Amino acid sequence: MYSARERVENEEWIEELHEVAESIDLDADARSTAVDLFLSNVPETDRSKRAVLAASLYAGALIESDARSQGVVADAAGVSRLTIQQRWKEILREAGMEPPTW
């Protein structure tokens, strides 16, 4: 779980997440879930935040049945598909969910 302070400290990244979500036309539930996942997994370094942002968007969209491909999310977020592939399952585990095995 995250604190209100983390939300305030990462407002710029949350705005970026919403812009990326808008560019790939994610619905409001997927965006909200992605924000929760991102804030629950915020890394300390800014360099890693974009990767977590992208993986959170991908995972949030899956959870809310508004899925996009890893490639689409990666392109919109400015990361590689491999970046998402390496992180999204751990983000789900950290949120207490069991990622699919496919």
C-alpha atoms as one frame of an Amber mdcrd trajectory, in Angstrom:
protein
   0.000   0.000   0.000   1.150   3.540  -0.566   0.767   6.776   1.333  -0.711
  10.104   0.301   2.809  11.488   0.489   3.968   9.049  -2.204   1.100  10.182
  -4.402   2.102  13.832  -3.999   5.806  13.106  -4.517   5.063  11.216  -7.733
   2.373  13.492  -9.180   4.498  14.154 -12.269   4.746  10.418 -12.938   1.031
   9.898 -12.346   0.321  12.615 -14.902   2.655  10.851 -17.332   0.836   7.587
 -16.671  -2.491   9.242 -17.500  -1.063  10.714 -20.713   0.215   7.329 -21.845
  -3.097   5.702 -20.892  -4.950   8.332 -22.905  -2.752   7.733 -25.927  -3.686
   4.040 -25.948  -7.317   4.709 -24.991  -7.410   2.829 -21.682 -10.633   3.089
 -19.728 -10.893   4.805 -16.336 -10.832   1.570 -14.307  -7.625   0.397 -15.992
  -6.030   3.803 -15.388  -7.010   3.816 -11.731  -5.674   0.305 -11.202  -2.447
   1.219 -13.003  -1.963   4.233 -10.725  -2.478   2.045  -7.643   0.006  -0.525
  -8.946   2.545   2.161  -9.814   2.320   3.862  -6.422   2.608   0.514  -4.660
   5.846  -0.230  -6.544   7.546   3.150  -7.002  11.297   2.646  -7.305  13.701
   5.110  -5.742  15.446   6.112  -8.958  13.730   8.148 -11.644  15.454   5.990
 -14.241  13.387   2.971 -13.171  10.095   4.820 -12.764   9.271   4.816 -16.477
   9.682   1.024 -16.563   7.407   0.552 -13.547   4.923   3.010 -15.050   4.737
   0.982 -18.270   4.492  -2.368 -16.494   1.800  -0.976 -14.191  -0.224   0.215
 -17.180   0.047  -3.179 -18.831  -0.891  -5.042 -15.643  -3.704  -2.617 -14.777
  -5.211  -3.038 -18.213  -5.065  -6.834 -17.871  -6.731  -6.752 -14.462  -9.565
  -4.546 -15.706 -10.125  -6.547 -18.924  -9.008  -3.640 -21.104  -5.800  -5.308
 -22.218  -3.309  -3.898 -24.681  -0.277  -5.709 -26.039   3.066  -5.250 -24.359
   4.336  -3.696 -27.578   1.567  -1.098 -27.721   2.088  -0.090 -24.087   5.872
  -0.087 -24.483   5.763   2.149 -27.555   3.391   4.600 -25.882   5.474   4.711
 -22.690   8.837   4.938 -24.411  10.283   1.670 -23.127  11.086  -1.676 -24.700
   8.613  -4.543 -24.725  11.204  -6.561 -22.821  11.088  -3.990 -20.014   7.382
  -4.671 -19.497   7.830  -8.395 -19.931  10.434  -8.482 -17.151   8.408  -6.476
 -14.618   4.652  -6.914 -14.892   4.361 -10.275 -13.139   6.322  -9.081 -10.119
   4.085  -6.010  -9.900   1.054  -8.308  -9.745   2.712 -10.472  -7.081   3.529
  -7.395  -5.000  -0.168  -6.463  -5.202  -1.093  -9.895  -3.829  -2.263 -11.346
  -7.145  -1.167 -14.446  -8.926  -0.086 -13.661 -12.496  -1.293 -15.958 -15.266
   1.088 -18.716 -16.333   0.596 -18.328 -20.064
